[in-house]
Amino acid sequence: MSFRYNPLTGNFDIAESGGGSGSVDVTAIAFDVISALKVVYAVSSTQVAIADQLQPHKPIGVALNAAGDGDSITFRTFGEVEDASFLFAVNEPLFFNSVGSITNIPPTSGYHTEIGHGMGVGKIFVSIKNQITL
């Protein structure tokens, strides 16, 4: 039996299947409409919403599926995420913008939070760092 940290509750839960070796997935309820691959933050201990680099909400993961308001959503807090739309260079630092999209452009206002790094075409690694106020 293994455990994983749940950033929504602050507790360690019994680990369920992840998306790959060492990855950590958490399921919550969408606070609003969330597209897959958007960066999310915790609204409460059970809900997540799209992160905005202009707001002080610390991101906690990348959505793995799309969800409507009130629907179940799974997000990755740590580990690899694969998608053909990722065109980031290996080890390139990644951030998010004001609409929660993953980008390689560091913010110049709001809050600076590195959410991971590129792993070449089609793959990123999620590893969220501390938030810095700009």
N, C-alpha and C positions, 0 to 999 in steps of 0.2 A: 504494500500500500504506500502511495506517495501523496504528498500534499502540495498545494500551490497557494500563493498569496492572492487574495481577492481584493483588488484596490477599491472596490465599491464599499465593502464592509469593514476592511482592515483586518479580516480574519484569515486563517489558513483553512482551506477547504480540501476535502479529499479530491485528488486530481482526477479529472475526466480525460478523455482522449483529447490530445492537442493536434495541431496541424503539422507536426514534424518533431524531430528529435529536439527536445529541450524547449519547445515553444509552449507558451501559456495562453490559453483562450478562456474568456469569461463571457457568460451570457447575462444579458440584462434586458430591460424594457426601453424602447426608444421613446424619448421625450417629445420628439418631433420626427418629421420625415428625414431619414438618414440614408444616403447612398452608400454602396459598398466602397471601401477604400478611403473613406473620410476619417479624419482624426476625431476622436470623441473625448469628452470629459464627463465626470460624474456629476449629475444634477442632484442625486440623492443616493441612498444605499442600494436602490434597485433600478434607477433610471440613468441613461446617458443621453447626451445631446452633442451636436457638432461643435468642435472646438473652434475658437476664433482667436488668432494671435493678437488681436487688439484688446481682448478681455483677459482678466487675471485668472481664468479657470485653467488649472493645470491639466494638460492632456493625459489620458491614461491608456490609450490604445488606438488601433486602426480597425475600423469596421470590416468584417469579412463578408457580410451580406447586407443587402438593402433591407430597410424596414420602415413601415409607416408608423405614425404616432400610436403608441400603445402596443406595438408588435414586438416580438422577441428579436433580439439582435446579438450576434456573437462578435466579439472583438478580440484582437491579439494584443496582449500587453508586452510580450517579449517573443522574439523569434522571427524566422523567415516568413515573408509573405510573397507569393508569386502572382504576377499578373503581366500579361503581354504589353500593357500600357506603360510599364516602368522602363524608363530609358536613362537611368542614372548610372554614372561611372562607378567602378569598384571603389569603395571606401569614401565616396562623396557624402558629406554630411547632409542630412535631410531635415526639413522644417515643415511647417504648415502655414497656410495663409488665412485670411479673414473669413474664408468660406470652408475651412477645414480640409482643403486639398493639400496633398503632399507635394512639396516643392524643394528644389535645391537652392532656392534664393533665400538667403537669411533676411529676416525682417529688419527694418530700420526704425520701426516705431512699435509701440505696444510691448509685447513680451517675446523674448527670444528663448525658444525651447527646441533643442535638437531632439528629434524623435527616433533617430536611427541613422543608417547609412545605406548607400546603394551597394548592390552586389553584382553589378553588370546588368545587361539587358534582361528584363523580365523578373527581377527579384530584388527585394530590399530586406534589410534586417531591422526589426523594431527593437529599440532599446532606448527608452525615454530618459533624458537627462533632466537636471534641475532647471527650473524656469528662472530667467534673468529679466528684470524689468529694464526696459530701454529708456 
